Amino acid sequence: HILKLFARMSIIPSAVYKRPFTVCIEGNIGSGKTTFINEFKQYNDTTVLQEPVELWRNVSGTNLLELMYKDPGQYACLFQSYVQLTMLQLHTIETPTPYKIMERSVFSARCFIENMKRTKMLRPVESVVLEEWYNWCITNVKLKTDLIIYLRTTPEVVYKRMRERAREEECSVSLEYLQQVHQIHDDWLYHRTLFSLPAPVITLNGDKSIEEMFAEVRKCKEGFFTKAD
Ligand code: DCP
């Protein structure tokens, strides 16, 4: 099914050698993006760029992710500004392979900014500055993206996963917050009524077990990625 979709979108690997064919993996917190992307590490023609969460946890010794959740009024804007910078670095980094697969993007960082704006975690003037940066970047920086894979989940499922993985900084994240983040991702990537789409979207059922997801990943890889010897 996925291969048919790829084919219908005229995704031709031989056309990628001048610039990497770039895939962004998107979805709610806990939707399985890391698991999904890790499966591509065994392919020597693919550069896997994980989300720089570790950078956000250690900005010259400061855990900005933690501060953002503990004191959003003070740190949400600064955190999102740093996310934008680190994601732009990943978009523009030169990679030696014909394929590049990224966990999230500067595009989905916008979903969090939108939610923080709606829920007043950001002051109006803060969201204006972040949005102006965003608009400047997408106009002036080459952020070429060829495909988005959306791991669509239900908030209750990701809430359970998030509690189980127990990332310390996320102990205060509520089901309601995940519902808000889900809605914005869904309006953008599934209903397609929110922001414009930077690339075609394939939606996968991210509620599935890891084993079932691996089967989906394998189907993607077999068609378009060459396995390392
Ligand atoms: N985050 C945020 N704003 C962003 C990007 C991320 O507030 N623009 C936060 C939400 C999470 C943490 O950073 O607390 C990491 O979120 P992700 O959904 O990007 O990564 P996960 O590790 O949750 O992904 P998955 O479980 O799907 O692998």
Residues whose N, C-alpha, C, O or C-beta is under 5 A from the ligand:
A	BS01	DCP	G27 N28 I29 G30 S31 G32 K33 T34 T35 V83 S108 A109 F112 E170
